[in-house]
């Protein structure tokens, strides 16, 4: 499985990533330096088991 295709565009800034989040999506990070916007089910089913963390609004 290619995780980078699931993650999409990286954001270096959490504040910027939060601007683009739509309902049903969540901002996630693995290292607290790069942030990604993904669908909530992708986070729950694929990324969370891989130790990615969701960022609360």
Residue pairs with C-beta under 8 A, 6 or more apart in sequence:
1 46
3 46
3 47
3 50
6 38
6 42
6 46
6 47
7 28
7 36
7 38
8 36
8 37
8 38
9 36
9 37
10 34
10 35
10 36
11 17
11 20
11 27
11 34
11 35
11 36
11 37
12 33
12 34
12 35
13 35
14 27
14 29
14 35
14 55
17 27
17 35
17 36
17 37
17 55
18 27
18 55
18 57
20 37
21 27
21 37
21 57
24 39
24 40
25 37
25 38
25 39
25 40
26 37
26 38
26 39
26 40
26 43
26 54
26 55
27 35
27 36
27 37
27 54
27 55
28 35
28 36
28 37
28 38
28 43
28 47
28 52
28 53
28 54
28 55
29 35
29 36
29 52
29 53
29 55
30 50
30 51
30 52
30 53
32 53
35 55
38 47
43 52
43 54
48 54
